[in-house]
């Protein structure tokens, strides 16, 4: 297969599978290339719903990593990196596979995707809550609450603009997974560092949510000024 043919095939798949949402994250290009590469290789018996379940199980594996890291040894935290990879695989391919196979269920998929994302982040947050100590469990609660806030912002933005985006500027779910994986590695190498790192990420998420909220208010105000 020639290079031009490969480019045409990539563009065709990308157009069909990514037309329903706007992405602005740093890893957008690499992520799309990977997804387009993987989609034709997904076995026929694997459905989008099965991939959604796989992504949730990946979050469950992160939860298990925190539990084992608490009661056995913190080296088990590295198991969470595998969980994050599985979560990315399921979460990133489920809806894209439906569009690739021309069997999209836009609103059903939209609903199940949001619910699955919320269950996944609660599992990860609850796992960290078990692992945290000396009163730092509040960080786990704050992280889950702020992530929920970011989900609400994305849904309201969709309602106001009719343009769906899951990213906050250059940071999206994929970048967040890399950050969490990096934190897990550092915690294994330098026990106790997770408190400072997750605390910093939580504060950053708070700042991003505040900025995005004001942007959302502006979008709402602009829409109010337009005749319906």
Steps between C-alpha positions, in 0.01 A plus 500: 500500500646834392548795732229705328253213534583467869444872552167483318392201708601676822311815403190298411499314832580816698219693332251224577604434857590843642239725341274507807736679738764771518838415651761754612728288719877487455504130408214535250703408191681202653178376660303516176775324307501220757122467497482492119773232502314286756141526375535265197670245726221473757345150471141491374370340820614800706221758513517867607311409820760234578775760458315734737491221758871434439578866570309484830683181595825688436396758760416211732856374453632841610278473808643152570855635458436757773353233730796265448738793534343578837490153653783314323772718346491827310667331202150380413422861406672426169208269425299820477693601188371189325153589624529849355613356165201263496272788596635708210455210258137443592402862549667627184393222264139432603326793332758519220438132419127567469564780249761293317249214456224747407285392796512815715232551766575863568290571807516152649878504456522851639306401813684176567837665440437769761375249757796269436745791534346599831510145638862473389617818671311408819678162505839666458420768759370245749814291450717800581278576801589154637870552427523853643587552866543761771190694407591545133194300390331834441711534186334190353156644573596839355643344184185298429277801573704726272507240223122482530491877466702475178254243363211735579681784318550285190130404493384859547741616227348238270149621584588864436720467191385166356871417470626211711849521648644289782819705534591800713732684267810289440412247770255214449431157650802347325740758644343447842568127476867570423519734798348239733738234365794733563379564856474124565856443380635781718309368803666160457844661474439771762230387746292791626545714190148414384349734757680806365452403135129422525453813709664708227293335226181558699581869542577524127169331419322752722662790313414346160138446607465858618641633171282265295194599704547868420550411133177303521314797651623714210380244245162490672478878497585513129235242421241695701568802278424302183139459387380141532 
